[in-house]
Amino acid sequence: MNGLEMAAHLRSNGYVVTSQAALDGSEARAALRAFMQREREYRERFLQSAYGSGFDGYSYYGQEDSSHQAEDDLISTFVTSEFYGVERYPAELQAFLRTGWKEVLEAVRALEVELIAGLGIAGLAAFYREHVGHMMSHNYYPPIEQFRTAAAGNTRLSAHPDVSMFTVFPFGIDRELELEAPDGAGARAWRTVDASDSILIYPGYLMEMWTEGAIRAMNHRVRLGADRRAERCSFSVFSLPFPGRRFEMPGRGAMSSEAYFEAYGALF
């Protein structure tokens, strides 16, 4: 599937399950589980408040001030990015960040550059090249039986768009992901995406803002599974502006990265 084919799928379906095989995510999964097995006091040394910009850091179920998940989402996450040195992150994640993360970035960038070329949107390639970096959300979903109530909408992860230009699942698609995609009749409906060993990509709010709504951010959620004892891990890579940048946003004029992050936060 080339860039033009991916662009056509994105415009018609709202997302693309690419023909590219998923990368091996075993190192990242082992690192996330190792971190989650540490005591709570240790994990909370790496809260988002310990980082100065963007969305980096640890968030957990019940946290009221996370910028990355809702308080009642049945999930814990750790966001890492290009914006900080490896030494700023927990020891459990550092081996992956020094090795596997480089392979992930290379694959994601190549995929995004090809898709951007296929979309043919004026100025988008230059903006991506000059201002866009990447972060990864390491997502751990404990067994549902550990919780008394579900997240909003009777979900495991409540519905939301991402802050990204694109969100990419480099290790493939886990079970229970649902996307609010076009239904072919001019409306949008929730669609369960089958688990797959291919890379998935969809647009986020940065793409919606840049195209002034022509390409909508993908609203998505994770449904409650039938197996209440099953845990779930997923990893998604977000393309978003480097902190501290200034750029021109179509229809809005000059904008800073921080103003964009605030605009995204105002959606919730």
C-alpha atoms as an extended CHARMM CRD file, in Angstrom:
* protein
*
       268  EXT
         1         1  MET       CA              0.0000000000        0.0000000000        0.0000000000  PROA      1               0.0000000000
         2         2  ASN       CA              1.6250000000        3.2520000000       -1.1490000000  PROA      2               0.0000000000
         3         3  GLY       CA              1.0310000000        6.8100000000        0.0640000000  PROA      3               0.0000000000
         4         4  LEU       CA             -1.7770000000        7.5400000000       -2.3840000000  PROA      4               0.0000000000
         5         5  GLU       CA             -3.5820000000        4.3310000000       -1.4380000000  PROA      5               0.0000000000
         6         6  MET       CA             -3.1820000000        5.0740000000        2.2810000000  PROA      6               0.0000000000
         7         7  ALA       CA             -4.4850000000        8.6130000000        1.7240000000  PROA      7               0.0000000000
         8         8  ALA       CA             -7.5470000000        7.2880000000       -0.1050000000  PROA      8               0.0000000000
         9         9  HSD       CA             -8.2840000000        4.8420000000        2.7330000000  PROA      9               0.0000000000
        10        10  LEU       CA             -7.8360000000        7.5920000000        5.3210000000  PROA      10              0.0000000000
        11        11  ARG       CA            -10.2060000000        9.9700000000        3.5450000000  PROA      11              0.0000000000
        12        12  SER       CA            -12.9130000000        7.3520000000        3.0050000000  PROA      12              0.0000000000
        13        13  ASN       CA            -12.6490000000        5.2670000000        6.1840000000  PROA      13              0.0000000000
        14        14  GLY       CA            -11.1370000000        7.7210000000        8.6570000000  PROA      14              0.0000000000
        15        15  TYR       CA             -8.2420000000        5.3420000000        9.3810000000  PROA      15              0.0000000000
        16        16  VAL       CA             -5.8460000000        2.9430000000        7.6630000000  PROA      16              0.0000000000
        17        17  VAL       CA             -4.8660000000       -0.5880000000        8.5800000000  PROA      17              0.0000000000
        18        18  THR       CA             -1.6750000000       -0.5860000000        6.5410000000  PROA      18              0.0000000000
        19        19  SER       CA             -0.0610000000       -3.4490000000        4.6740000000  PROA      19              0.0000000000
        20        20  GLN       CA              3.0610000000       -2.9720000000        6.8140000000  PROA      20              0.0000000000
        21        21  ALA       CA              3.7300000000       -5.7190000000        9.3360000000  PROA      21              0.0000000000
        22        22  ALA       CA              3.7790000000       -4.6510000000       12.9730000000  PROA      22              0.0000000000
        23        23  LEU       CA              7.0950000000       -4.3120000000       14.7610000000  PROA      23              0.0000000000
        24        24  ASP       CA              8.0420000000       -6.6070000000       17.6230000000  PROA      24              0.0000000000
        25        25  GLY       CA              6.6100000000       -5.0560000000       20.7960000000  PROA      25              0.0000000000
        26        26  SER       CA              7.8490000000       -7.6350000000       23.3100000000  PROA      26              0.0000000000
        27        27  GLU       CA             10.6020000000       -5.3960000000       24.7260000000  PROA      27              0.0000000000
        28        28  ALA       CA              8.2210000000       -2.4870000000       25.2570000000  PROA      28              0.0000000000
        29        29  ARG       CA              5.6060000000       -4.7340000000       26.9040000000  PROA      29              0.0000000000
        30        30  ALA       CA              8.1550000000       -6.2440000000       29.2750000000  PROA      30              0.0000000000
        31        31  ALA       CA              9.4340000000       -2.7940000000       30.2060000000  PROA      31              0.0000000000
        32        32  LEU       CA              5.9300000000       -1.4630000000       30.9060000000  PROA      32              0.0000000000
        33        33  ARG       CA              5.0200000000       -4.4710000000       33.0540000000  PROA      33              0.0000000000
        34        34  ALA       CA              8.2640000000       -4.1190000000       35.0010000000  PROA      34              0.0000000000
        35        35  PHE       CA              7.4640000000       -0.4860000000       35.7540000000  PROA      35              0.0000000000
        36        36  MET       CA              3.8620000000       -1.2670000000       36.7300000000  PROA      36              0.0000000000
        37        37  GLN       CA              5.0890000000       -3.9320000000       39.1810000000  PROA      37              0.0000000000
        38        38  ARG       CA              7.0460000000       -1.3360000000       41.1330000000  PROA      38              0.0000000000
        39        39  GLU       CA              5.5710000000        0.1380000000       44.3160000000  PROA      39              0.0000000000
        40        40  ARG       CA              3.1990000000        3.0800000000       43.9650000000  PROA      40              0.0000000000
        41        41  GLU       CA              5.5810000000        5.4840000000       45.7220000000  PROA      41              0.0000000000
        42        42  TYR       CA              8.2220000000        4.7590000000       43.0790000000  PROA      42              0.0000000000
        43        43  ARG       CA              5.8000000000        5.1230000000       40.1620000000  PROA      43              0.0000000000
        44        44  GLU       CA              4.5410000000        8.4620000000       41.4560000000  PROA      44              0.0000000000
        45        45  ARG       CA              8.0620000000        9.8820000000       41.2880000000  PROA      45              0.0000000000
        46        46  PHE       CA              7.4250000000       10.0490000000       37.5300000000  PROA      46              0.0000000000
        47        47  LEU       CA              4.0450000000       11.8080000000       37.4370000000  PROA      47              0.0000000000
        48        48  GLN       CA              3.4440000000       14.3380000000       34.6690000000  PROA      48              0.0000000000
        49        49  SER       CA              4.1440000000       17.0980000000       37.1900000000  PROA      49              0.0000000000
        50        50  ALA       CA              7.8020000000       15.9960000000       37.1680000000  PROA      50              0.0000000000
        51        51  TYR       CA              8.0850000000       17.0060000000       33.5110000000  PROA      51              0.0000000000
        52        52  GLY       CA              7.8240000000       20.5330000000       32.2130000000  PROA      52              0.0000000000
        53        53  SER       CA              6.2760000000       20.3670000000       28.7460000000  PROA      53              0.0000000000
        54        54  GLY       CA              4.0360000000       18.1890000000       26.6510000000  PROA      54              0.0000000000
        55        55  PHE       CA              2.3760000000       15.0950000000       28.0910000000  PROA      55              0.0000000000
        56        56  ASP       CA              5.2970000000       13.0260000000       29.3830000000  PROA      56              0.0000000000
        57        57  GLY       CA              5.0520000000       11.0670000000       32.5910000000  PROA      57              0.0000000000
        58        58  TYR       CA              2.9380000000        8.6020000000       34.5230000000  PROA      58              0.0000000000
        59        59  SER       CA             -0.8460000000        8.7560000000       34.8890000000  PROA      59              0.0000000000
        60        60  TYR       CA             -3.0710000000        6.3680000000       36.8070000000  PROA      60              0.0000000000
        61        61  TYR       CA             -6.7040000000        5.4250000000       37.4250000000  PROA      61              0.0000000000
        62        62  GLY       CA             -8.3960000000        7.9630000000       39.6940000000  PROA      62              0.0000000000
        63        63  GLN       CA             -5.8840000000       10.7560000000       39.0630000000  PROA      63              0.0000000000
        64        64  GLU       CA             -7.6420000000       14.1040000000       38.8650000000  PROA      64              0.0000000000
        65        65  ASP       CA             -4.9590000000       16.1950000000       37.1450000000  PROA      65              0.0000000000
        66        66  SER       CA             -3.7160000000       13.9910000000       34.2960000000  PROA      66              0.0000000000
        67        67  SER       CA             -3.5460000000       15.6470000000       30.8800000000  PROA      67              0.0000000000
        68        68  HSD       CA             -3.5090000000       12.2640000000       29.1840000000  PROA      68              0.0000000000
        69        69  GLN       CA             -6.4720000000       10.2780000000       30.5460000000  PROA      69              0.0000000000
        70        70  ALA       CA             -9.8220000000       10.7970000000       32.2490000000  PROA      70              0.0000000000
        71        71  GLU       CA            -10.0910000000       10.2280000000       35.9970000000  PROA      71              0.0000000000
        72        72  ASP       CA            -12.3430000000        7.1660000000       35.6040000000  PROA      72              0.0000000000
        73        73  ASP       CA            -10.5160000000        5.4740000000       32.6990000000  PROA      73              0.0000000000
        74        74  LEU       CA             -9.5270000000        1.9260000000       33.7050000000  PROA      74              0.0000000000
        75        75  ILE       CA             -5.9150000000        2.3910000000       32.6790000000  PROA      75              0.0000000000
        76        76  SER       CA             -2.4540000000        3.4980000000       33.7350000000  PROA      76              0.0000000000
        77        77  THR       CA             -0.1820000000        5.1390000000       31.1760000000  PROA      77              0.0000000000
        78        78  PHE       CA              3.3870000000        6.3000000000       30.8230000000  PROA      78              0.0000000000
        79        79  VAL       CA              4.1570000000        8.8170000000       28.0850000000  PROA      79              0.0000000000
        80        80  THR       CA              7.7010000000        9.0620000000       26.7600000000  PROA      80              0.0000000000
        81        81  SER       CA              8.9170000000       11.3360000000       23.9790000000  PROA      81              0.0000000000
        82        82  GLU       CA             11.7590000000       12.8260000000       21.9910000000  PROA      82              0.0000000000
        83        83  PHE       CA             11.4790000000       15.9190000000       24.1860000000  PROA      83              0.0000000000
        84        84  TYR       CA             13.5250000000       14.5800000000       27.1350000000  PROA      84              0.0000000000
        85        85  GLY       CA             16.7030000000       12.5730000000       27.5680000000  PROA      85              0.0000000000
        86        86  VAL       CA             16.4370000000        8.8650000000       28.3240000000  PROA      86              0.0000000000
        87        87  GLU       CA             17.8240000000        9.4180000000       31.8380000000  PROA      87              0.0000000000
        88        88  ARG       CA             14.6530000000       11.3350000000       32.8050000000  PROA      88              0.0000000000
        89        89  TYR       CA             12.5550000000        8.1630000000       32.5690000000  PROA      89              0.0000000000
        90        90  PRO       CA             12.2910000000        5.1470000000       34.9140000000  PROA      90              0.0000000000
        91        91  ALA       CA             15.1200000000        2.6310000000       34.7500000000  PROA      91              0.0000000000
        92        92  GLU       CA             12.6130000000       -0.0400000000       33.6540000000  PROA      92              0.0000000000
        93        93  LEU       CA             11.9110000000        1.8570000000       30.3900000000  PROA      93              0.0000000000
        94        94  GLN       CA             15.4220000000        3.0440000000       29.5650000000  PROA      94              0.0000000000
        95        95  ALA       CA             16.6820000000       -0.0430000000       27.7280000000  PROA      95              0.0000000000
        96        96  PHE       CA             13.7510000000        0.1170000000       25.3030000000  PROA      96              0.0000000000
        97        97  LEU       CA             14.1660000000        3.8760000000       24.8440000000  PROA      97              0.0000000000
        98        98  ARG       CA             17.8320000000        3.4040000000       23.9080000000  PROA      98              0.0000000000
        99        99  THR       CA             17.1650000000        0.6230000000       21.3850000000  PROA      99              0.0000000000
       100       100  GLY       CA             13.6210000000       -0.2620000000       20.3050000000  PROA      100             0.0000000000
       101       101  TRP       CA             12.3440000000        3.3240000000       20.3740000000  PROA      101             0.0000000000
       102       102  LYS       CA             14.7740000000        4.2680000000       17.5710000000  PROA      102             0.0000000000
       103       103  GLU       CA             13.3900000000        1.5180000000       15.3470000000  PROA      103             0.0000000000
       104       104  VAL       CA              9.8320000000        2.6030000000       16.1310000000  PROA      104             0.0000000000
       105       105  LEU       CA             10.5780000000        6.2450000000       15.2860000000  PROA      105             0.0000000000
       106       106  GLU       CA             12.2000000000        5.3210000000       11.9940000000  PROA      106             0.0000000000
       107       107  ALA       CA              9.2330000000        3.1880000000       10.9270000000  PROA      107             0.0000000000
       108       108  VAL       CA              6.6080000000        5.7110000000       12.0680000000  PROA      108             0.0000000000
       109       109  ARG       CA              8.2960000000        8.6680000000       10.3840000000  PROA      109             0.0000000000
       110       110  ALA       CA              8.6680000000        6.7970000000        7.1030000000  PROA      110             0.0000000000
       111       111  LEU       CA              4.9880000000        5.8220000000        7.1790000000  PROA      111             0.0000000000
       112       112  GLU       CA              3.8160000000        9.3360000000        8.0400000000  PROA      112             0.0000000000
       113       113  VAL       CA              5.9970000000       11.0130000000        5.3890000000  PROA      113             0.0000000000
       114       114  GLU       CA              4.5960000000        8.6810000000        2.7290000000  PROA      114             0.0000000000
       115       115  LEU       CA              1.0150000000        9.3060000000        3.8680000000  PROA      115             0.0000000000
       116       116  ILE       CA              1.5170000000       13.0870000000        3.9570000000  PROA      116             0.0000000000
       117       117  ALA       CA              2.8550000000       12.9590000000        0.3950000000  PROA      117             0.0000000000
       118       118  GLY       CA             -0.2110000000       10.9780000000       -0.6520000000  PROA      118             0.0000000000
       119       119  LEU       CA             -2.5860000000       13.4640000000        0.9820000000  PROA      119             0.0000000000
       120       120  GLY       CA             -1.0320000000       16.3300000000       -0.9870000000  PROA      120             0.0000000000
       121       121  ILE       CA             -2.0640000000       19.0540000000        1.4920000000  PROA      121             0.0000000000
       122       122  ALA       CA             -0.2150000000       22.3120000000        0.8310000000  PROA      122             0.0000000000
       123       123  GLY       CA              2.3250000000       23.1820000000        3.5110000000  PROA      123             0.0000000000
       124       124  LEU       CA              1.7570000000       20.0620000000        5.6000000000  PROA      124             0.0000000000
       125       125  ALA       CA              5.0250000000       18.3210000000        4.6800000000  PROA      125             0.0000000000
       126       126  ALA       CA              7.0760000000       21.4110000000        5.5750000000  PROA      126             0.0000000000
       127       127  PHE       CA              5.2520000000       21.8290000000        8.8860000000  PROA      127             0.0000000000
       128       128  TYR       CA              5.8470000000       18.1670000000        9.7330000000  PROA      128             0.0000000000
       129       129  ARG       CA              9.5160000000       18.3630000000        8.7900000000  PROA      129             0.0000000000
       130       130  GLU       CA             10.2170000000       21.5740000000       10.7270000000  PROA      130             0.0000000000
       131       131  HSD       CA              8.0430000000       21.3580000000       13.8400000000  PROA      131             0.0000000000
       132       132  VAL       CA              6.7690000000       17.8420000000       14.5620000000  PROA      132             0.0000000000
       133       133  GLY       CA              8.2350000000       15.3590000000       17.0460000000  PROA      133             0.0000000000
       134       134  HSD       CA              6.8840000000       12.1550000000       18.5730000000  PROA      134             0.0000000000
       135       135  MET       CA              5.7520000000       10.7140000000       21.8610000000  PROA      135             0.0000000000
       136       136  MET       CA              4.6630000000        7.1990000000       22.7810000000  PROA      136             0.0000000000
       137       137  SER       CA              1.8360000000        6.2900000000       25.1220000000  PROA      137             0.0000000000
       138       138  HSD       CA              2.6020000000        3.0400000000       26.9610000000  PROA      138             0.0000000000
       139       139  ASN       CA             -0.8500000000        1.8610000000       28.0710000000  PROA      139             0.0000000000
       140       140  TYR       CA             -1.5230000000       -0.7520000000       30.7410000000  PROA      140             0.0000000000
       141       141  TYR       CA             -5.1040000000       -1.9260000000       31.3530000000  PROA      141             0.0000000000
       142       142  PRO       CA             -5.4160000000       -4.0330000000       34.5340000000  PROA      142             0.0000000000
       143       143  PRO       CA             -8.0340000000       -6.7920000000       34.7140000000  PROA      143             0.0000000000
       144       144  ILE       CA            -11.5130000000       -5.2690000000       34.7700000000  PROA      144             0.0000000000
       145       145  GLU       CA            -12.3910000000       -7.2190000000       37.9080000000  PROA      145             0.0000000000
       146       146  GLN       CA            -10.1920000000       -4.8180000000       39.8850000000  PROA      146             0.0000000000
       147       147  PHE       CA            -12.7090000000       -1.9850000000       39.3640000000  PROA      147             0.0000000000
       148       148  ARG       CA            -16.2070000000       -1.4080000000       40.6870000000  PROA      148             0.0000000000
       149       149  THR       CA            -17.4070000000        0.8710000000       37.8720000000  PROA      149             0.0000000000
       150       150  ALA       CA            -16.6020000000        1.3740000000       34.2100000000  PROA      150             0.0000000000
       151       151  ALA       CA            -15.3020000000        4.5020000000       32.5020000000  PROA      151             0.0000000000
       152       152  ALA       CA            -17.6610000000        7.0010000000       30.8470000000  PROA      152             0.0000000000
       153       153  GLY       CA            -19.9910000000        5.3870000000       28.3160000000  PROA      153             0.0000000000
       154       154  ASN       CA            -19.5270000000        1.9690000000       29.9640000000  PROA      154             0.0000000000
       155       155  THR       CA            -16.0360000000        1.6500000000       28.4830000000  PROA      155             0.0000000000
       156       156  ARG       CA            -12.5380000000        0.6810000000       29.5560000000  PROA      156             0.0000000000
       157       157  LEU       CA            -11.1130000000        3.8660000000       28.0060000000  PROA      157             0.0000000000
       158       158  SER       CA            -13.5860000000        6.6870000000       27.3720000000  PROA      158             0.0000000000
       159       159  ALA       CA            -14.1150000000        8.1770000000       23.9150000000  PROA      159             0.0000000000
       160       160  HSD       CA            -11.7460000000       10.9410000000       22.8340000000  PROA      160             0.0000000000
       161       161  PRO       CA             -9.6530000000       12.2510000000       19.9250000000  PROA      161             0.0000000000
       162       162  ASP       CA             -5.8560000000       12.3680000000       20.2560000000  PROA      162             0.0000000000
       163       163  VAL       CA             -3.6170000000       15.4560000000       20.3970000000  PROA      163             0.0000000000
       164       164  SER       CA             -1.6080000000       14.1750000000       17.4310000000  PROA      164             0.0000000000
       165       165  MET       CA             -1.3490000000       14.8240000000       13.7310000000  PROA      165             0.0000000000
       166       166  PHE       CA             -1.3500000000       11.0470000000       13.3650000000  PROA      166             0.0000000000
       167       167  THR       CA             -1.6430000000        8.2470000000       15.9090000000  PROA      167             0.0000000000
       168       168  VAL       CA              0.2240000000        5.1020000000       14.9060000000  PROA      168             0.0000000000
       169       169  PHE       CA              0.0840000000        1.6480000000       16.5360000000  PROA      169             0.0000000000
       170       170  PRO       CA              3.5430000000        0.2850000000       15.6340000000  PROA      170             0.0000000000
       171       171  PHE       CA              3.0720000000       -3.0810000000       17.3690000000  PROA      171             0.0000000000
       172       172  GLY       CA             -0.2750000000       -3.8380000000       15.7760000000  PROA      172             0.0000000000
       173       173  ILE       CA             -3.8250000000       -3.5860000000       17.0380000000  PROA      173             0.0000000000
       174       174  ASP       CA             -4.9660000000       -5.1350000000       20.2760000000  PROA      174             0.0000000000
       175       175  ARG       CA             -8.5000000000       -6.3840000000       20.8770000000  PROA      175             0.0000000000
       176       176  GLU       CA            -11.3860000000       -4.1200000000       21.9640000000  PROA      176             0.0000000000
       177       177  LEU       CA            -10.3910000000       -0.9100000000       20.1210000000  PROA      177             0.0000000000
       178       178  GLU       CA            -13.3930000000        0.9400000000       18.6740000000  PROA      178             0.0000000000
       179       179  LEU       CA            -13.2840000000        3.8180000000       16.1650000000  PROA      179             0.0000000000
       180       180  GLU       CA            -16.0550000000        6.2710000000       15.2950000000  PROA      180             0.0000000000
       181       181  ALA       CA            -15.6360000000        6.0070000000       11.5430000000  PROA      181             0.0000000000
       182       182  PRO       CA            -17.7420000000        7.0890000000        8.5250000000  PROA      182             0.0000000000
       183       183  ASP       CA            -20.5680000000        4.6370000000        7.8530000000  PROA      183             0.0000000000
       184       184  GLY       CA            -20.9000000000        5.2780000000        4.1090000000  PROA      184             0.0000000000
       185       185  ALA       CA            -24.1630000000        7.2110000000        4.4890000000  PROA      185             0.0000000000
       186       186  GLY       CA            -22.7260000000       10.5400000000        5.6150000000  PROA      186             0.0000000000
       187       187  ALA       CA            -22.8140000000        9.7110000000        9.3300000000  PROA      187             0.0000000000
       188       188  ARG       CA            -20.3150000000        8.1950000000       11.7320000000  PROA      188             0.0000000000
       189       189  ALA       CA            -20.7490000000        5.0190000000       13.7460000000  PROA      189             0.0000000000
       190       190  TRP       CA            -18.7010000000        3.0090000000       16.2220000000  PROA      190             0.0000000000
       191       191  ARG       CA            -16.7390000000        0.2340000000       14.5510000000  PROA      191             0.0000000000
       192       192  THR       CA            -14.7520000000       -2.4710000000       16.3150000000  PROA      192             0.0000000000
       193       193  VAL       CA            -11.3410000000       -2.9170000000       14.7240000000  PROA      193             0.0000000000
       194       194  ASP       CA            -10.2160000000       -6.5260000000       14.6380000000  PROA      194             0.0000000000
       195       195  ALA       CA             -6.9520000000       -7.3850000000       16.3580000000  PROA      195             0.0000000000
       196       196  SER       CA             -4.2150000000       -7.3690000000       13.7350000000  PROA      196             0.0000000000
       197       197  ASP       CA             -0.4780000000       -7.7990000000       13.2400000000  PROA      197             0.0000000000
       198       198  SER       CA             -0.4100000000       -4.8150000000       10.8780000000  PROA      198             0.0000000000
       199       199  ILE       CA              0.2860000000       -1.1720000000       11.7050000000  PROA      199             0.0000000000
       200       200  LEU       CA             -2.7810000000        1.0630000000       12.1830000000  PROA      200             0.0000000000
       201       201  ILE       CA             -2.7960000000        4.8380000000       11.6400000000  PROA      201             0.0000000000
       202       202  TYR       CA             -5.4820000000        7.4840000000       12.0820000000  PROA      202             0.0000000000
       203       203  PRO       CA             -5.6020000000       11.3100000000       12.3080000000  PROA      203             0.0000000000
       204       204  GLY       CA             -5.7410000000       13.3210000000       15.5140000000  PROA      204             0.0000000000
       205       205  TYR       CA             -6.8210000000       16.8350000000       16.4320000000  PROA      205             0.0000000000
       206       206  LEU       CA             -3.7120000000       18.4810000000       14.9700000000  PROA      206             0.0000000000
       207       207  MET       CA             -4.7000000000       17.1770000000       11.5280000000  PROA      207             0.0000000000
       208       208  GLU       CA             -8.2750000000       18.3490000000       12.0240000000  PROA      208             0.0000000000
       209       209  MET       CA             -7.0860000000       21.8260000000       12.9820000000  PROA      209             0.0000000000
       210       210  TRP       CA             -4.5260000000       22.0240000000       10.1700000000  PROA      210             0.0000000000
       211       211  THR       CA             -7.1100000000       21.0240000000        7.5190000000  PROA      211             0.0000000000
       212       212  GLU       CA             -9.8070000000       23.2400000000        9.1070000000  PROA      212             0.0000000000
       213       213  GLY       CA            -12.0230000000       20.2070000000        9.6150000000  PROA      213             0.0000000000
       214       214  ALA       CA            -11.5890000000       18.6150000000        6.1870000000  PROA      214             0.0000000000
       215       215  ILE       CA             -9.9640000000       15.5940000000        7.8520000000  PROA      215             0.0000000000
       216       216  ARG       CA            -11.5340000000       14.9000000000       11.2200000000  PROA      216             0.0000000000
       217       217  ALA       CA             -9.7570000000       13.6020000000       14.2800000000  PROA      217             0.0000000000
       218       218  MET       CA            -10.5910000000        9.9770000000       14.9680000000  PROA      218             0.0000000000
       219       219  ASN       CA            -12.7590000000        9.6230000000       18.0400000000  PROA      219             0.0000000000
       220       220  HSD       CA            -11.9280000000        6.2910000000       19.6380000000  PROA      220             0.0000000000
       221       221  ARG       CA            -12.4530000000        4.2430000000       22.7880000000  PROA      221             0.0000000000
       222       222  VAL       CA            -11.7010000000        0.8340000000       24.2790000000  PROA      222             0.0000000000
       223       223  ARG       CA            -14.7290000000       -1.2760000000       25.1050000000  PROA      223             0.0000000000
       224       224  LEU       CA            -15.1360000000       -3.5260000000       28.1310000000  PROA      224             0.0000000000
       225       225  GLY       CA            -14.0930000000       -7.0550000000       27.2730000000  PROA      225             0.0000000000
       226       226  ALA       CA            -15.9800000000      -10.1890000000       28.2230000000  PROA      226             0.0000000000
       227       227  ASP       CA            -12.9690000000      -11.5880000000       30.1020000000  PROA      227             0.0000000000
       228       228  ARG       CA            -12.8400000000       -9.6090000000       33.3450000000  PROA      228             0.0000000000
       229       229  ARG       CA             -9.5080000000      -11.2000000000       34.3230000000  PROA      229             0.0000000000
       230       230  ALA       CA             -7.6170000000      -10.2550000000       31.1560000000  PROA      230             0.0000000000
       231       231  GLU       CA             -5.0550000000       -7.4870000000       31.2030000000  PROA      231             0.0000000000
       232       232  ARG       CA             -4.3020000000       -5.4360000000       28.1140000000  PROA      232             0.0000000000
       233       233  CYS       CA             -1.2560000000       -3.5200000000       26.8820000000  PROA      233             0.0000000000
       234       234  SER       CA             -1.1810000000       -1.1880000000       23.8990000000  PROA      234             0.0000000000
       235       235  PHE       CA              1.3180000000        1.3030000000       22.5170000000  PROA      235             0.0000000000
       236       236  SER       CA              0.5140000000        4.3070000000       20.3550000000  PROA      236             0.0000000000
       237       237  VAL       CA              2.8650000000        6.8880000000       18.8460000000  PROA      237             0.0000000000
       238       238  PHE       CA              1.6760000000       10.4920000000       18.5000000000  PROA      238             0.0000000000
       239       239  SER       CA              3.1020000000       13.1010000000       16.1070000000  PROA      239             0.0000000000
       240       240  LEU       CA              2.7530000000       16.5640000000       17.6560000000  PROA      240             0.0000000000
       241       241  PRO       CA              4.6200000000       19.8960000000       17.7970000000  PROA      241             0.0000000000
       242       242  PHE       CA              7.8570000000       20.1070000000       19.7380000000  PROA      242             0.0000000000
       243       243  PRO       CA              7.3100000000       22.2540000000       22.8610000000  PROA      243             0.0000000000
       244       244  GLY       CA              8.3720000000       25.8850000000       22.5090000000  PROA      244             0.0000000000
       245       245  ARG       CA              7.7610000000       26.1710000000       18.7520000000  PROA      245             0.0000000000
       246       246  ARG       CA              5.9020000000       28.8820000000       16.8660000000  PROA      246             0.0000000000
       247       247  PHE       CA              4.2750000000       28.2230000000       13.4940000000  PROA      247             0.0000000000
       248       248  GLU       CA              1.4770000000       29.2980000000       11.1650000000  PROA      248             0.0000000000
       249       249  MET       CA             -1.7810000000       27.3890000000       11.5410000000  PROA      249             0.0000000000
       250       250  PRO       CA             -4.1770000000       27.5960000000        8.5600000000  PROA      250             0.0000000000
       251       251  GLY       CA             -7.2060000000       29.7040000000        9.4310000000  PROA      251             0.0000000000
       252       252  ARG       CA             -5.7080000000       30.7770000000       12.7680000000  PROA      252             0.0000000000
       253       253  GLY       CA             -2.4300000000       32.4910000000       11.9850000000  PROA      253             0.0000000000
       254       254  ALA       CA              0.5660000000       32.4150000000       14.3080000000  PROA      254             0.0000000000
       255       255  MET       CA              0.3330000000       29.8150000000       17.0490000000  PROA      255             0.0000000000
       256       256  SER       CA              2.6780000000       28.3420000000       19.6600000000  PROA      256             0.0000000000
       257       257  SER       CA              2.8910000000       24.6950000000       20.6000000000  PROA      257             0.0000000000
       258       258  GLU       CA              1.5930000000       25.5460000000       24.0580000000  PROA      258             0.0000000000
       259       259  ALA       CA             -1.4150000000       27.3820000000       22.5890000000  PROA      259             0.0000000000
       260       260  TYR       CA             -2.1630000000       24.3020000000       20.5180000000  PROA      260             0.0000000000
       261       261  PHE       CA             -1.9480000000       22.0450000000       23.5830000000  PROA      261             0.0000000000
       262       262  GLU       CA             -4.3450000000       24.3960000000       25.3950000000  PROA      262             0.0000000000
       263       263  ALA       CA             -6.7690000000       24.3120000000       22.4540000000  PROA      263             0.0000000000
       264       264  TYR       CA             -6.7200000000       20.5190000000       22.5400000000  PROA      264             0.0000000000
       265       265  GLY       CA             -7.2340000000       20.4760000000       26.3170000000  PROA      265             0.0000000000
       266       266  ALA       CA            -10.2660000000       22.7560000000       25.9300000000  PROA      266             0.0000000000
       267       267  LEU       CA            -12.0660000000       19.9130000000       24.1440000000  PROA      267             0.0000000000
       268       268  PHE       CA            -12.5480000000       18.1220000000       27.4770000000  PROA      268             0.0000000000
